[in-house]
Amino acid sequence: MPHWLRKALATRPEEDRIEVGGCSIHRMAWGERDQPGLVLIHGGAGHAHWWSFIAPLFPQYRVVALDLSGHGDSGRRPEYSVARWTEEVLAVADGIGMEGPPVLIGHSMGGFVATATAAKAGGDLAGMIILDSPIVAEDPEVEAARLGQAFGAPKVYPDIETGIARFRTVPPQENYDPFILRYVAEHSLRRVDGGVSWKFDPALFRAVSRSQTAQLLPKVRGRVALIRSEFGLVTPEVGAIMYDALGRVAPVVEIPLAGHHIMLDQPLSLVTALRSLLADWEHSVPFPRPPVARSP
């Protein structure tokens, strides 16, 4: 295991649970209190530990990652929606010790949730960074579930090692850091009768279509940036559509050689891009965004 990764994982977060709309939501926080805040939002069927080796690399920030309901170690709901997940994101940032409003960082489905949260919060956020989230299309996890290619009834495996060996990402990609992949896979499993199974609730993929989030892009105010993977889902064409919808003022940054799951194959390039954007936002003035067109 590389030294940087070992050191990052050795940085233990604070952990607690809060109740949001009758559901227990698990969150983890890193860094000193009373610093600027980052809120990290995982993708579909993911969990907060997808960020455990990323969050400690932002020591100048108070960083919080959550398990959205139906994911990870959070509770389950009778039904799921982007609007409900938005409430959870805003709730986990409250009272966690951040100085001022946070920056949201959402990956894949988490980018859809971040966009809806930013549209709802208006100017009460410091900014939003979307990581390879094709907001103008359906997200890949929902499509895979609809086609029956993944995320059916979770199987039970006899032991942790068997479960880890069966871990797959949606979509698949060419490269993964093997240590990170194993870590994420291990934290995706929970003990059940007869062995271990995946933590996510398969019912979460019946949530209202995430692609409706595209309608909210023009309503997002404040700082926004898009990070796309060279071999990800946000193609240059999709990125251009999102750029136009955001008023042509949001920078679009490509991570070379990265697949859709950037933190699993190019984590340090991702951290460099995020640090650069955040540093610029601390010392620059945003371009004005055109006003949202009103319906007649």
Summary of the structure (lengths in Angstrom):
residues: 296
radius of gyration: 18.0
end to end distance: 59.1
largest distance: 60.5
contacts: 998
relative contact order: 0.14
helix: 36%
strand: 21%
